[in-house]
Amino acid sequence: MTERIEKLTSALRDNPRSVRFTELCKICEHYFGKPRQRSGSHRVYKMPWAGDPRISIQESRGMAKVYQAKQVLAAIDRLESEHDRK
């Protein structure tokens, strides 16, 4: 993981209320790849586990929505815990 992504992810964990949408996009692209949908203020990322799970993030005045930032953190935690089990 790059140092920049580590800093962004750490800042997200410290305060999910004050993350910029563009920063959350960078974090998501690092962990989940390019968005499968990009329309207007929304980005939809496919999760790497079974089924059809996805995370949709949305811009609100330049910032990410708090509940969506928390969903991203939960998905990162799940991804890391599954990776640790292997």
C-alpha positions in Angstrom: 0.0 0.0 0.0 1.3 3.4 -0.9 2.1 5.8 1.9 -0.5 8.3 0.5 -3.3 5.7 0.6 -2.2 4.7 4.2 -2.5 8.4 5.3 -5.9 8.8 3.6 -7.2 5.6 5.1 -5.9 6.5 8.5 -7.5 9.9 8.3 -10.8 8.3 7.2 -10.7 6.0 10.2 -9.9 8.9 12.5 -12.8 11.1 11.3 -15.2 9.7 8.6 -17.1 12.9 8.8 -14.5 15.0 7.2 -13.3 13.1 4.1 -13.4 14.6 0.7 -15.2 12.7 -2.0 -12.1 12.7 -4.2 -10.0 11.2 -1.4 -12.6 8.5 -0.8 -12.6 7.7 -4.5 -8.8 7.2 -4.4 -9.1 4.9 -1.4 -11.9 2.9 -3.1 -9.9 2.6 -6.3 -6.9 1.3 -4.4 -8.8 -1.4 -2.6 -11.6 -2.3 -5.1 -10.4 -1.1 -8.5 -12.0 1.2 -10.9 -15.6 2.0 -10.4 -18.0 0.0 -12.5 -20.3 3.0 -12.8 -19.4 6.6 -12.9 -22.3 9.0 -13.4 -22.5 12.5 -12.1 -21.8 12.6 -8.4 -22.0 8.8 -7.9 -19.3 6.1 -8.1 -20.2 2.4 -7.7 -17.5 -0.1 -6.8 -17.9 -3.9 -6.9 -16.7 -5.8 -3.9 -14.4 -8.8 -4.5 -16.6 -11.3 -2.6 -19.4 -13.6 -3.7 -22.8 -12.4 -4.7 -23.3 -8.9 -6.2 -22.2 -6.7 -3.4 -21.2 -3.1 -4.2 -20.6 0.2 -2.5 -22.0 3.4 -3.9 -20.5 6.6 -2.9 -21.9 10.1 -3.5 -20.5 13.6 -3.5 -22.2 16.1 -1.3 -20.7 19.6 -1.6 -17.2 18.2 -2.2 -17.4 15.8 0.7 -18.3 12.1 1.0 -21.4 11.2 2.9 -20.6 9.9 6.4 -22.6 6.7 6.2 -21.0 5.8 2.9 -17.5 6.5 4.3 -18.3 4.1 7.1 -19.5 1.5 4.6 -16.1 1.8 2.8 -14.3 1.3 6.1 -16.4 -1.8 6.9 -15.6 -3.2 3.4 -11.9 -2.5 3.8 -11.9 -4.3 7.2 -13.7 -7.3 5.7 -11.3 -7.4 2.7 -8.3 -7.2 5.0 -9.6 -9.9 7.4 -10.3 -12.3 4.5 -6.8 -11.6 3.2 -5.3 -12.4 6.6 -7.1 -15.8 6.7 -5.4 -16.9 3.5 
